[in-house]
């Protein structure tokens, strides 16, 4: 299945979640382990075994959306343009690459005032703008935390602005390493009671880091998906995480990444079937049907956008036809979709 249209489906707009469930683990969960079971995330321990390993992405989302004003003196007086900027990649202690709009109102040398924070336009290429701020390093981080809003996905941001609730809702409970501009949303379902129940069952966990970039929301623009070029994201698998994964596989346990970001990272770090090594760097791995998984036994993930690389990844894991069956069931049974939506636990060739 190599054409983009193969991954299209009709989704009722009413199923796009604009807020998460409360508490986090109250979200519904579709379980596929040879047959479809309708459950909830709170019941996750019942579907896992002692000795299984969950792999979490511990990246922390920064409030990367900034709203400001560009002031410029013109022959007709002072000109003001309202600018919305989303930070997407840190280039140096005081410089960020960003997506700004309307970018046509910006040119090198312009200064944008984001409240008490100032950003000078260094370069512009289409909608991408390089900004040099008047703070650097940890001081800039603190200013962004104070000034910015959470960078909600476009399909949520188009319907409502980010607010104070999103600073908690759009952050996982184990977020610790700052650098993402989008959340590893499969992990948003976890809370302290669920983690305690998993530990009591004998389910282990480890953490890796993949700083999710804005490219996760970019559409695939080629009809032949083999021609698609993935965005690059920085990640790290520590020695401790690699050891936990290798030990689990050697003992016959299942390695189940929580989210496509954790899955892409551990597959990038895999050295062969059933083996992984410590790793850090940029990955642009594109997992689609035909890919042979090396260390992944299953996946916990939300329901994804039509025509997305994430849907292609899920199809690679459980099969194209099975994805169609699962998504048809989810839509018919009112599951909530996308970042704040419900979850699925996919265990190919596995008995619960």
C-alpha positions in Angstrom: 0.0 0.0 0.0 2.2 2.8 -1.3 -0.3 5.5 -2.3 -1.4 8.3 -0.1 -5.1 7.7 -0.8 -4.8 4.3 0.7 -4.5 5.9 4.1 -7.5 8.2 3.8 -10.7 7.8 5.8 -13.8 9.9 6.7 -13.9 11.0 10.3 -16.9 12.8 11.8 -15.8 16.2 13.1 -17.6 15.5 16.3 -15.1 12.7 17.2 -12.1 15.1 17.3 -11.4 15.6 21.0 -10.8 19.2 22.1 -10.2 18.4 25.8 -8.8 15.3 27.4 -10.7 12.9 29.6 -10.6 13.4 33.4 -8.9 11.7 35.1 -6.3 10.9 32.5 -6.8 7.2 32.7 -10.5 7.4 32.2 -10.0 7.5 28.5 -11.4 4.7 26.5 -8.9 2.1 25.1 -9.4 -0.2 22.1 -7.4 -3.3 22.6 -6.4 -5.5 19.6 -4.7 -8.8 20.5 -6.3 -11.1 17.9 -9.7 -9.6 18.5 -11.1 -6.2 19.4 -11.9 -5.4 23.0 -13.5 -2.1 24.2 -11.9 -1.1 27.5 -10.4 1.9 29.3 -6.8 3.0 29.9 -7.4 2.4 33.7 -7.7 -1.3 32.8 -4.3 -1.4 31.0 -2.7 -3.7 33.7 -5.3 -6.4 32.8 -3.9 -6.6 29.3 -0.2 -6.7 30.2 1.9 -9.4 31.8 4.5 -9.3 34.5 7.8 -8.8 32.8 6.4 -6.6 30.0 8.2 -3.3 29.5 6.5 0.0 28.7 8.8 2.6 27.0 7.8 6.2 27.7 9.0 9.4 26.0 10.0 11.8 28.8 10.3 14.9 26.6 8.8 18.1 28.0 6.8 20.4 25.8 7.7 24.1 25.9 4.9 26.7 25.5 6.3 27.5 22.0 3.5 29.6 20.6 4.2 33.3 21.1 2.0 36.3 20.1 3.6 39.7 19.5 3.8 42.9 17.6 6.2 44.1 15.0 6.7 47.9 15.1 8.3 49.6 12.2 8.7 53.2 11.3 7.5 54.0 7.8 7.2 57.1 5.6 3.6 57.3 6.8 4.3 56.9 10.5 4.6 53.9 12.7 3.4 50.6 11.4 2.3 47.7 13.6 1.8 44.1 12.6 0.4 41.4 14.9 2.6 38.3 14.6 2.0 34.7 15.7 5.1 32.6 16.1 5.7 29.0 16.9 9.2 28.0 17.8 10.3 24.8 16.1 14.0 24.3 16.5 16.6 25.8 18.8 19.7 26.9 16.8 21.8 28.5 19.6 21.4 29.8 23.2 19.5 32.8 21.9 18.3 31.8 18.4 15.2 29.8 17.4 13.9 28.7 14.0 10.2 29.5 13.9 7.1 29.4 11.9 5.7 32.9 11.9 2.6 34.4 10.3 2.0 36.6 8.5 5.6 36.1 7.6 5.3 38.5 4.7 5.1 41.3 7.2 8.6 40.5 8.4 12.1 41.3 7.1 15.6 40.9 8.5 16.2 43.6 11.2 12.6 43.7 12.4 12.0 43.4 16.1 9.0 41.5 17.4 7.8 42.4 21.0 6.4 39.3 22.8 5.5 41.2 26.0 8.7 41.6 27.9 10.6 39.4 25.4 12.1 40.7 22.2 13.0 38.8 19.1 15.0 40.2 16.2 14.4 38.7 12.7 17.7 37.4 11.4 16.5 35.6 8.3 13.3 34.6 6.6 12.5 31.9 4.1 8.8 31.7 3.2 7.0 31.2 6.5 10.2 30.1 8.4 11.9 32.9 10.4 15.1 32.8 12.4 14.7 34.9 15.6 17.5 36.2 17.8 16.2 37.0 21.3 17.3 39.5 23.9 17.7 36.6 26.4 19.8 33.4 26.1 20.1 30.0 27.6 18.1 29.3 30.8 17.0 33.0 31.0 15.4 32.7 27.6 13.8 29.4 28.6 12.2 31.1 31.6 10.9 34.0 29.5 9.3 31.5 27.0 7.7 29.6 29.9 6.3 32.9 31.2 5.2 34.4 27.8 4.2 31.5 25.6 1.2 29.3 25.1 1.1 25.6 24.6 1.4 24.7 20.9 -1.8 22.8 20.5 -2.2 20.8 17.2 -3.7 22.8 14.4 -7.0 20.8 14.5 -7.5 22.0 18.1 -6.1 25.5 17.8 -8.5 26.2 14.9 -11.4 25.6 17.2 -10.3 27.2 20.5 -7.2 29.0 21.9 -4.8 27.4 24.3 -5.5 28.3 27.9 -4.1 27.7 31.4 -5.6 24.1 31.5 -3.5 23.1 28.5 -0.2 23.8 30.4 -1.1 20.7 32.5 -3.3 18.8 30.1 -0.7 18.9 27.2 2.2 17.6 29.4 2.9 14.1 30.5 3.3 13.3 34.2 6.9 12.2 33.6 8.0 15.1 31.3 11.5 16.0 32.4 13.7 16.9 29.5 12.7 20.2 27.8 12.7 20.5 24.1 9.5 19.3 22.4 7.0 21.5 20.6 4.4 18.8 20.5 3.4 16.3 23.1 3.9 12.5 23.0 0.2 12.2 23.3 -0.2 8.5 24.0 1.5 9.1 27.3 -1.0 11.8 28.3 -3.3 9.0 29.5 -1.0 8.0 32.4 -1.4 9.2 36.0 -0.1 8.2 39.4 -2.8 5.6 40.2 -2.3 3.8 36.9 1.5 3.8 37.2 1.1 2.3 40.7 -1.2 -0.4 39.4 1.2 -1.3 36.6 4.1 -1.6 39.0 2.0 -3.9 41.3 1.2 -6.1 38.3 5.0 -6.5 37.7 5.0 -4.4 34.5 8.2 -2.5 34.2 8.9 0.8 32.5 11.8 2.8 31.1 12.2 6.3 29.6 13.7 7.5 26.4 13.8 11.0 25.0 12.6 12.2 21.6 11.9 15.9 21.2 8.8 15.9 19.1 9.0 18.6 16.4 6.3 20.6 14.6 7.0 18.4 11.6 4.8 15.8 13.2 1.8 17.8 11.9 3.1 18.4 8.4 1.0 16.7 5.7 2.4 14.2 3.3 2.4 15.9 -0.1 3.5 13.1 -2.4 1.1 10.5 -3.8 3.7 7.7 -3.7 4.6 7.5 0.0 8.0 6.0 -0.7 9.0 9.5 -2.0 8.1 11.2 1.3 10.9 12.7 3.3 10.4 12.6 7.1 11.3 15.5 9.3 14.3 15.0 11.6 14.0 15.0 15.5 16.6 14.6 18.2 16.5 11.7 20.5 18.4 9.7 23.1 18.3 6.1 24.3 20.4 6.0 27.5 22.5 3.0 28.6 19.9 2.3 31.3 17.0 2.2 28.8 18.9 0.0 26.3 19.7 -2.4 29.1 16.1 -2.6 30.2 14.9 -3.3 26.6 17.6 -5.9 26.0 16.9 -7.6 29.4 13.2 -7.7 28.7 13.5 -9.2 25.3 16.1 -11.8 26.5 13.6 -12.9 29.2 10.8 -13.3 26.8 8.9 -10.1 27.8 7.3 -7.7 25.5 8.6 -4.2 24.7 5.7 -1.9 24.2 6.5 1.7 23.4 3.9 4.2 24.5 3.4 6.3 21.5 4.8 6.4 17.9 7.7 8.8 19.0 9.1 6.2 21.5 8.6 3.5 18.9 10.5 5.4 16.2 13.3 6.1 18.6 13.9 2.6 19.8 13.8 1.3 16.3 16.3 3.9 15.2 18.6 2.7 18.0 18.2 -1.0 17.3 21.3 -2.8 16.2 19.5 -6.0 15.0 16.6 -8.3 15.7 16.1 -8.3 19.5 19.0 -5.9 20.3 19.4 -2.2 21.0 22.3 -0.1 22.0 22.6 3.3 23.7 22.1 6.0 21.1 21.7 9.7 20.6 21.3 12.0 17.6 18.8 13.0 14.9 16.4 10.4 13.4 14.2 10.7 10.4 13.2 7.1 10.3 10.0 6.5 8.2 8.2 3.4 9.2 5.7 2.1 6.7 4.3 -1.2 5.5 7.2 -3.5 4.7 9.3 -2.4 7.6 10.7 -5.2 9.8 10.5 -4.3 13.5 13.5 -5.2 15.5 12.7 -4.5 19.2 9.0 -3.5 19.2 6.5 -6.1 20.4 3.4 -3.9 20.5 2.2 -0.3 20.7 0.0 1.9 22.8 -1.1 4.9 20.7 -4.0 7.3 20.0 -6.0 7.4 16.8 -4.3 9.3 14.0 -5.0 11.7 11.2 -6.0 10.4 7.8 -3.0 10.3 5.3 -0.5 10.7 8.1 2.9 9.0 8.5 1.7 7.8 12.0 -1.2 5.9 10.4 1.4 4.3 8.0 3.5 3.3 11.0 0.5 1.6 12.7 -0.2 -0.2 9.4 3.3 -1.5 9.3 2.9 -3.0 12.8 -0.5 -4.7 12.5 -1.3 -4.7 8.8 -3.1 -2.4 6.5 -6.4 -4.3 6.5 -6.4 -4.6 10.3 -6.0 -0.9 10.7 -9.1 -0.3 8.5 -11.1 -2.7 10.6 -9.9 -1.1 13.9 -10.6 2.5 12.7 -14.0 1.5 11.4 -14.8 0.0 14.8 -13.5 3.1 16.6 -15.6 5.5 14.5 -18.7 3.4 14.7 -18.4 3.2 18.5 -17.7 6.8 19.1 -14.0 6.8 20.1 -12.4 10.2 20.4 -9.6 10.9 18.0 -6.2 12.6 17.9 -4.0 14.3 20.6 -6.6 14.6 23.4 -8.5 11.6 22.3 -8.8 7.9 23.3 -6.2 5.2 23.2 -5.5 1.9 21.6 -3.3 -1.0 22.7 -2.0 -3.0 19.7 -0.5 -6.4 20.4 0.2 -8.1 17.0 0.6 -11.9 17.1 0.1 -11.9 20.9 -2.3 -13.4 23.3 -3.4 -11.2 26.2 
